[in-house]
Amino acid sequence: MKASDEDNHNLVPWKLYLTITAESLLAFYIATFCIAVYYTHRGSGWIFQGVILGILYLFVLFVCARRVIQSLPLAALMLIIPLAPLIALTIVISLIPVLQYL
């Protein structure tokens, strides 16, 4: 057995759920930051790159949602469904001061 397999078996389930949630939120934050920086600093000929970046953003959202849905139990999903829009809004609002400095 590999060391990484032993580490995964030794984790308590809530730690695994916490890491998956944290990784998904971090990926969503970084993707949202990248798309916000691009659209606030776009130049000429931005339509093609904007479409590609939008597709990549939707891909990141899909992968994060799929990973969370597949790994979290149903009770956790029922708790996170009403909170997800609030979390997304908080992430977007937290980007405003960062984007003002760029």
C-alpha positions in Angstrom: 0.0 0.0 0.0 1.3 3.4 -0.8 1.7 6.2 1.7 -1.0 8.3 0.1 -3.5 5.4 0.3 -2.7 5.0 4.1 -3.2 8.7 4.6 -6.6 8.6 2.8 -7.7 5.6 5.0 -6.6 7.3 8.2 -8.6 10.5 7.6 -11.8 10.9 9.5 -14.8 11.4 7.0 -15.3 15.0 8.0 -11.7 15.9 7.2 -12.2 14.4 3.7 -15.4 16.4 3.3 -13.7 19.6 4.6 -10.8 19.2 2.1 -13.1 18.6 -0.8 -15.2 21.6 0.1 -12.1 23.8 0.6 -10.6 22.7 -2.7 -13.8 23.4 -4.5 -14.2 26.8 -3.0 -10.6 27.7 -3.8 -11.0 26.6 -7.4 -14.2 28.6 -7.7 -12.5 31.7 -6.1 -9.5 31.5 -8.4 -11.7 30.9 -11.5 -13.9 33.8 -10.6 -10.9 36.1 -10.0 -9.4 35.2 -13.3 -12.6 35.9 -15.3 -13.1 39.1 -13.4 -9.6 40.4 -14.0 -9.9 39.5 -17.7 -13.2 41.3 -18.2 -12.1 44.4 -16.3 -8.8 44.7 -18.3 -9.9 43.4 -21.7 -8.4 45.0 -24.8 -9.3 44.9 -28.5 -10.1 41.5 -29.9 -11.4 40.2 -26.6 -14.5 38.2 -27.9 -12.7 35.0 -28.8 -10.6 34.9 -25.7 -13.6 35.9 -23.6 -15.6 33.0 -25.0 -12.8 30.5 -24.3 -12.4 31.8 -20.8 -16.1 31.6 -20.2 -16.1 28.0 -21.4 -13.2 27.2 -19.0 -15.0 28.9 -16.2 -18.1 26.8 -16.8 -15.9 23.7 -16.9 -14.4 24.6 -13.5 -17.9 25.2 -12.0 -19.1 21.8 -13.5 -16.1 19.9 -12.1 -16.4 21.5 -8.7 -20.1 20.8 -8.5 -19.7 17.2 -9.7 -16.9 16.5 -7.2 -18.9 17.9 -4.3 -22.1 16.1 -5.3 -20.3 12.7 -5.7 -18.3 12.9 -2.5 -20.6 14.5 0.1 -23.5 12.6 1.7 -27.1 13.6 1.0 -27.5 15.4 4.4 -24.6 17.6 3.6 -25.9 18.4 0.2 -29.3 19.4 1.6 -27.5 21.8 3.9 -25.2 23.3 1.2 -27.9 23.8 -1.5 -29.5 26.8 0.1 -26.1 28.2 1.2 -24.4 27.9 -2.1 -25.7 31.2 -3.6 -24.8 33.0 -0.4 -21.3 31.6 -0.6 -20.9 32.5 -4.3 -22.1 36.1 -3.6 -19.7 36.4 -0.7 -16.8 35.3 -2.9 -17.8 37.7 -5.7 -18.1 40.6 -3.2 -14.8 39.8 -1.6 -13.2 40.2 -5.0 -14.3 43.8 -5.4 -11.5 45.4 -3.2 -8.9 43.1 -4.8 -10.0 44.1 -8.3 -9.8 47.8 -7.4 -6.0 47.6 -6.8 -5.4 45.9 -10.2 
